[in-house]
Amino acid sequence: MCGINGIFHIRTPKEVDHHLLIKMRDVLEHRGPDDSGIFTDKNLGLGHRRLSILDVSSAGHQPFHSEDGRYAMVFNGEIYNFTDFYPELKSNGFSIKTHSDTEVLLKLYQLHGLKMLRKLNGMFAFAIWDKTDRTLTVVRDRMGVKPLYYSWHEGSFYFASEQKALFAAGVQLRVSQPGIEEYIFNRFVTGEKTLFENVQKLLPGHSMIISENGSVKTEQWWNLKTEIEQQTTISQPIEWFRETFDSSVKLRMVSDVPVGVLLSAGLDSSSILASMHHQKFSGIQTYTIGFQEAEHNEAHLAEMLTKNFDYQFNKLELHDEQVYNQLLSATYFQDEPLMHLSEPHLLALSQLAKPNVKVLTFCDVC
């Protein structure tokens, strides 16, 4: 998980305030404690907070720049199949200088433009600045795993991984009446709108190109309904599911740092752990929430499964004041009132895991 942010002043030569850009960026420090950077080009500024997962060296520093100097990019996420593109990039004259998916992503953009999006297997939100055309392109992954919020404020375009960074830039924090009603009813706000006025989400599977002259072009590059309609008949569904599931787990184990599992002992997270064991991944640590009430506690099942696979089991229970404190912290990180009961426990488990692992896979935790 990284944090990205940016400012783009439209139809004006006004230069981006470095202090404001850094203020936005550092509100996101919890998303990327390993490194930070900014880039400015007169009326455009990009910020990045890095959590190092692939190529933890300084070669993966962001904002990332193309070798010809035309493009600058900030990227949050992971491209699981990035090494698959090495032969194509090399055959087109690109040299690979890092072990970073960030480098591959930008070079694919140089080669194919936004047509490269459908080639990507991963979760991502990124922004690319074109110094020649003076355009900013922002993109969000198929299912919206990685967040991207934006606001038009005083004639300028602001974007960030979290809403609090927009408020740090001066966007007024005002709760939307329709937003709060929908939030209470659904536990989320649908579509582009959010709980707050003048704060929107880039929709999953969408891209947006903003030009210096103020023109905006938004396109949907992926559609779930279309994908389902075009899916060919699956003749061996059990074999297809097993292969697809194991492949999905394997791709998410691509990491240069230790990986752990948030294990609830439910079907989903247990299946993920079983797949890891089946594929002979070693050194896995699991993290589970336990409860004093026997009717709610499944930690013993998680422990039994973990030890059966010869992995290391870790358990945590929250009581009284601990729950309250985690509730306050989780609300800050979420930017919105908590509508699910698991967030304080997820945060506590993440804090427990942090000294040992840097990546946690999860599904139906708590």
N, C-alpha and C positions, 0 to 999 in steps of 0.2 A: 504494500500500500504506500503510495506516494501522495503528495499534495501538489496541485498545479493551480496557478492563478494568472490573471492578466488584465491589462488595461489597454483600451484602444480608443483614442480620441478621434472622433469622426469630423470631417470637414473643417479641420482646424490645424494650424501648425503648432499648437500647444504641445509642449514636451511632457512626457510622463514624469511625475514626481517620484524619484527613486525611493524616498522615505515612505511614501504611501504604498508603493509596490512591495517594499520589504515588510511593511506592517501587515499587509494582506497575507504575504507568504508565511510570515512567522506565526500567525494565528493557526497555521496548519502544521506547526512543528511536530505535534504528536503523530501526524501521518508519516513524517519522514525525518527522523532524528539523526540520520547518518551524514547528510550533506545538504547543502543549500546553494542556490545560485539565482542570479537575475540576468536578464538581457533587456536592453532598451534600444530602440531605433526611433528617435524623435518622439512621435506621438503614439508609439506602441511599446508596451512593456510586458515581459513574461517573467514569472517567478516559479521556482520549483523547490520542494522539500523532498529529499530522497530517502527511501527505505531500500537498502541495497540487498537485492535477491540474486540477480544475475550479474556477473562481473563486478565484484564488490570493490574493485580498484577505482582509482580516479578517472579511468577511461570512460566510465559510465556517467560522469558528471553531466548534469543538465542545468540550464538549457543546452540542448545538443545542436551542433551546427553542421551543415553540409560542407564538404570539402571545398566546394566552389564559392562558399560564402553567401549563397542566395537564400538559404532556408535556415530558420531557427525553430526548434521544437521543444515543447515540454510534454511529458508523457507519464501517465499513471496507469499501471496495469502490468500485464504480462502477455507476450505473444508466445504461446506454447510451441508452435511449429517454426520458430524463427530460423533454426539451422537448416530447415528444408530449402530455404531460399538461397543458400550460399552458392550452389552451382549456377543458378540463373543470374544472380548478381555479378558473379565473377566473369561469366561469359559475356556480360554486357559492359565490361570494363571497370566494374567497381571492385575495390580491394576491401577486405574485411580486416579491420584493425583492432577490434575489441571482441569480447565474448558477450556482448550486450544485445538484447533484442531491440533496444532503442535505436542503435545504429542501423539494424536491418530494416526497421519500420520506416525510418526517414529515407533510406536508399530505395526502398520499394516505392515510396511516394514519388521520388525523383524519376523513377522508371515508368510508373504506371499512373500516377495521379491517384485520385480517389477510387479508380477501378481496382486498386490493389486490396480494397477492404474485404471483398468477398473471399480473398485468398487466406485471410488471417484466421487462425484458430486461437482465440484468447479472449481476455477481458481487458477493456481499455477505454480511456478517455484521453484525448490528446489535442493539442493545438499547434498548428504550423503557421509561421509567419513567412510570407513570400516578400522579400525585400525589393524584388524587381516589379512585381505587379501591385505591391502595396495592399495585399489582401491577407486576412486572417481566416484560417479554416479550423473549425472545431468539430470534433467527431466523438460519437459515443458508441459503445459496442452493441451487439445484436440485442441482448436481453437487458441492457442497462445495469450490468453488475457494478460498473464503476460510475460514480455520480459526476454530474457536470451541471452546475447552476450558473445562471447569468442574469444580468440586470442592465437595462438601459437607464442610465442615471446622468442627468444634466448633459445630455447629448453625447455621452460616451458609453462604450460597451465594456462591462466588467464581467469576468467569469472566474469561477473557482470550484474546487472540489467540495467545499462546504459553504453553507450559507453565511456562517459567521465571518468568513473572509470578505464577503460583500459588504456586510455591515461595518467592518473595520475600515472599508474604503469610503464610507460616508453614505451608503445606501440606507435610507431610513428604515428602522425596524418597526414595521407596523403589521399587526395581525390582520389578515383578510377575513372579513365576516363570512363570505361563502366558503373560504378555505377552512375555517375553524369548524363550521357546521359539517362539512364533508369529512374532515379529519376525525371528528367525534363519531360520526356515523360509520365510516369505513375503516378507521384507524390509519388512513393515508389519504392523500389528495391525488386524484387521478389526473392523467394527461400532463400538459405542460405547466399547469398551475402548481403553486405550493401553499403552505400555510401562511405565507407572508405576501403582502402587497409588493408589486414590482420586483418579484423574484420568480424566475421561471426555471424549468428544467429543460435541457436539450433531451428530446425523447430518445428512448433506445432505438438503435438502428437508424439514426439520423445524422446528417452532417449539416453544417451551416457555414457559409462563406460570406464574410463581411468585408466590403471594399472601403477604401479610404474615403470615397465619395458618398458613402452612406447606404449604398445598395446592399441588400441582404438576400441571399439565396439559400433556402432550406430544402433539403431533399431527404427522402427516406431511401436508404440504400439496402435495407433488409426488411422482409415482412414475413412473420411467422405463418400466417394463413397461406401465403403463396408457397412457402417451403413445404408445408403439409400437403397441399394439393399436388405438388410436383414430386412428392416422394413415391418412388417405385414400390411395387408390391414386395413385401418382405416374406420370402418363402420359408425361411427357417427362423422364426421369431426368437426362439430361446437362444440359439447360437448367435444371432445378430445382436441381441441385447447383451449377452455375456461379453462378446468381443467389443462392442461399443462402450460398455461400462468400464471394462478393464483398461481400454485405451484411454478413456477419459481420466481415470485415476493416474495412469502412468504419465500422461502429459503434465498433470498438475504436480508431479514429483520432480519436474525439471527445476532444479534450484542449486545454487552454490552455497546455501546455508542450510542448517538443520530444519527438518519438517516434523511437525507433530499433528495429532488428531484430536479434535474435540469430540469426545465419545459419550453419547447419551445412553447407549445400549439399545437404542431403537433400531428399526430395520435399516434405515438409510446409512447412518454413521457406522453401524456394525458391518454393513456390506462394503463400505469403503475400506475399513480396516482389514476385512477378509480378503479383499482384492489386493491390497498391499502385501499381505502375507503370501497369497497365491503367486504373486509376481516376484517374491523373494526380496522385497525391500527390507533392510535391516535397520536396527537402531531407532526404531520408532517409539516415541513416547505418546501416551494418551492422557487426556485431561478430562475429568468428570466431576460434575457437581453431585454431592450427596445431600440427603435430607434426613432429619431426625425422624420424621413420620414414616413409618414402614410402608404405608400405602402409596407414598410418593417416591420412595427411594428405590432406585435401580442401579446404584453404584456397585452393588455386589455382582450384578450381571456384567457390567462393564469391566470390573476387575477380573472376573473369571475368563472373559473373552480375551482380554489383553494378555493374561498370563498363559492362556492356551496357545497363543501365537508367539510367546516368548518375547513380548515387548514390555516396556516399562510403564507401570500404572501410576497415575497421580490423581489424588482426590482432594476436593475442597468443599467445605460446608460454610455457609454464611448464616450468621445469627444476629438478630436484634440490631445493634448500632452499625454492624458491618453492612447489613442490607441497606440501611438508610444512607450511609455514606456512599456506597456504590450507586445507589439510585440517583443521588445528586450528580455524581461524576458522569454517569452514563447519559443523563439528560443534557449535560454540557456538550459532550461529544456528538450526540445525536442531533443537536440543534432544535429539537422539537420535544413536546411532552411525550413521555414514554407510554405507548399503548400496548406493549407486550410485557409479560412478566419476566422474560428471560434476560433482558439487557444487563441488569446489574450483575447477574451471575456470569454472563459471557465476558464482561469486563474483568471481573475478578479472576476468572480462569485464564484470561489473556495475560494478566499481570503475573499470575503464578507461573505461566509457561515462559515468559519473556527471558529469564536468565538461561534457559536451556535450548529453546527453539525460536526461530525467527518467522517461520511460516506455520500457520495452523489451518488444516483443512477441516471443514465442518459441514453438517447438513441439518439435522434435526436436534440440535443440542438443547438440553435442559427440558 
